[in-house]
Amino acid sequence: MDEDAKPKKLTVEDLDARHRELFVRALRRVLATDLAKLTYAQIIDGLPLSDTVDDTVSGGLSNKHPLYDVHDELCDGVMERTEQMSASFDPNVLKFDSQLLYAYQAASPGSRAFRMRLIELMAVAVHQIAVVLFQLDESLHKDDGITTWAPPKEDKVFWKFSPNGPLPTLFKHEWYTDYEQYPDGVADMVGYWAESRIFGGVVLFDRGTPEREADPDAVFFHPDRYELTYRIYQLLDDQKQKMLDFLLSDSPGPSPFPILADENNDRRVDPEEDIEATGIYRNIWERRPLPLDGPDARQRDVSDRLNYPTMKDWQEARSRCSERRSQPEL
């Protein structure tokens, strides 16, 4: 991309004092949570914990993967380093798209626009901190071959779905692995993994489509946790309010994270659909369109309430699947 065409980046030093104070206070609260510390500690360590890897929609890695033999706990000293980082982190090192930062600055504290842009800034900040930590390239496991391990060719299931071998990092959210097109490459994969672990899902918004206007008040999560829906879900009003109370209250209660879906989160979005068609994303380059003839969970013959809260939802999802697969390849 031409340097002049890239979005201008700003730091929180470009904000007025009140907006900067509220952002920094909210971010420090997130960083102080046990979940954030554990998440960033794994990046500093260089490998995810085996329990974390198992807590995914796919249920983990091959049972022969060497990670399970060596990484059921953090390496010595890693949590102490993480806590020092959390306590001393300088938010001024983070850089944000000018459009987002200007929108936050223009919104009066307490307004709807302010709250929505603060949530987006928190997602970008949590993601970017993971990027920075990964780019330090200080993994304690650089030369042990665990990240690059692959099963033998006899493992036909692995090689069918991973013909190019293992991904370049084990810090991955199943749906956010298109690192070739990410601004920070593999480090952005790690960023998506981190925000999903800390918040409960990759944080998305309704950007609208040519056919419909955006809902400026909607927040969506795209999770990757065991025995949780694989689909994108909209946060309920009370879930979003608990998040905002934690970020903004003068006397916050316990952390609400991770915020996970249940059958009450009945507005769901199929991740199989192109993000330009759904309008639900944070950045348009997050996920490539899937091949029309690729695997699609919506083809299953049996509905399940974990992924489809109502029969109508399941039937409509299957219909979208059929319609998509009937499109001609371009």
QUIQUI-V488307 format. One record per backbone hydrogen bond with DSSP energy under -0.5 kcal/mol. CO is the residue of the C=O (numbers start at 0). NH is the residue of the N-H. E is the energy in kcal/mol with one decimal. If there is no record, write none. Layout:
CO&NH&E / CO&NH&E
This chain:
1&4&-1.2 / 1&5&-0.9 / 2&5&-0.7 / 7&97&-2.9 / 9&95&-3.4 / 10&13&-2.1 / 11&14&-1.6 / 15&19&-2.5 / 16&20&-2.5 / 17&21&-2.2 / 18&22&-2.0 / 19&23&-2.8 / 20&24&-2.4 / 21&25&-1.9 / 22&26&-2.7 / 23&27&-2.5 / 24&28&-1.6 / 25&29&-1.8 / 26&30&-2.7 / 27&31&-1.5 / 29&32&-1.5 / 32&36&-2.3 / 33&37&-2.5 / 34&38&-2.2 / 35&39&-2.8 / 36&40&-2.3 / 37&41&-1.5 / 38&42&-1.2 / 39&43&-2.5 / 40&44&-2.6 / 41&45&-2.3 / 41&46&-0.7 / 44&139&-2.6 / 48&52&-2.2 / 49&53&-2.0 / 50&54&-1.1 / 53&55&-1.8 / 55&58&-1.2 / 61&64&-2.4 / 64&67&-1.4 / 65&68&-1.4 / 65&69&-1.0 / 66&69&-0.7 / 66&70&-2.2 / 70&49&-2.4 / 74&77&-1.8 / 76&80&-2.0 / 77&81&-2.4 / 78&82&-2.5 / 79&83&-2.0 / 80&84&-2.3 / 81&85&-2.7 / 82&86&-2.2 / 83&87&-1.8 / 84&88&-1.1 / 88&90&-0.7 / 89&92&-1.9 / 90&93&-1.6 / 95&9&-2.9 / 96&100&-2.2 / 97&101&-2.9 / 98&102&-1.9 / 99&103&-2.1 / 100&104&-2.5 / 101&105&-2.3 / 102&106&-0.8 / 103&106&-0.7 / 107&110&-2.6 / 110&114&-2.3 / 111&115&-2.4 / 112&116&-2.2 / 113&117&-2.2 / 114&118&-2.0 / 115&119&-2.0 / 116&120&-2.6 / 117&121&-2.5 / 118&122&-2.1 / 119&123&-2.5 / 120&124&-2.7 / 121&125&-2.7 / 122&126&-2.2 / 123&127&-2.8 / 124&128&-2.6 / 125&129&-1.5 / 126&130&-1.9 / 127&131&-2.7 / 128&132&-2.5 / 129&133&-2.4 / 130&134&-2.5 / 131&135&-0.9 / 132&135&-0.6 / 133&136&-1.5 / 138&141&-0.7 / 140&143&-0.9 / 144&148&-0.6 / 145&148&-0.7 / 151&154&-2.4 / 153&155&-2.0 / 154&158&-2.0 / 155&159&-1.7 / 156&160&-1.8 / 157&161&-1.9 / 161&164&-2.1 / 169&171&-1.4 / 172&175&-2.4 / 176&178&-1.9 / 177&180&-1.8 / 178&181&-1.1 / 181&184&-1.6 / 183&186&-1.4 / 184&187&-1.4 / 184&188&-0.9 / 185&188&-0.6 / 185&189&-1.6 / 186&190&-1.8 / 187&191&-2.5 / 188&192&-2.1 / 189&193&-2.4 / 190&194&-2.3 / 191&195&-2.0 / 192&196&-2.3 / 193&197&-2.5 / 194&198&-2.6 / 194&199&-0.6 / 194&200&-0.7 / 195&199&-1.3 / 198&258&-2.9 / 201&203&-0.5 / 201&221&-1.6 / 203&219&-2.4 / 204&206&-0.9 / 204&280&-2.0 / 208&211&-0.7 / 211&208&-2.2 / 213&215&-0.8 / 214&217&-1.5 / 217&205&-0.7 / 218&234&-3.0 / 219&203&-3.0 / 220&222&-0.6 / 220&232&-2.4 / 221&201&-2.4 / 224&227&-1.4 / 230&222&-0.5 / 231&268&-2.4 / 232&220&-2.6 / 235&239&-2.6 / 236&240&-2.3 / 237&241&-2.0 / 238&242&-1.8 / 239&243&-2.4 / 240&244&-3.0 / 241&245&-2.0 / 242&246&-1.9 / 243&247&-2.7 / 244&248&-2.4 / 248&251&-0.6 / 257&259&-0.8 / 261&264&-1.8 / 263&265&-2.1 / 265&267&-1.0 / 266&233&-2.2 / 268&231&-1.9 / 268&270&-0.5 / 269&272&-1.2 / 273&276&-1.0 / 273&277&-1.7 / 274&278&-2.6 / 278&206&-3.5 / 278&207&-0.6 / 278&280&-0.8 / 280&204&-1.3 / 282&285&-1.8 / 290&293&-1.7 / 295&298&-2.0 / 296&299&-1.5 / 303&306&-0.8 / 303&307&-2.7 / 309&313&-1.8 / 310&314&-2.6 / 311&315&-2.4 / 312&316&-2.2 / 313&317&-2.4 / 314&318&-1.9 / 315&319&-2.1 / 316&320&-2.1 / 317&321&-2.4 / 318&322&-2.4 / 319&323&-2.5 / 320&324&-2.6 / 321&325&-1.1 / 323&326&-1.4
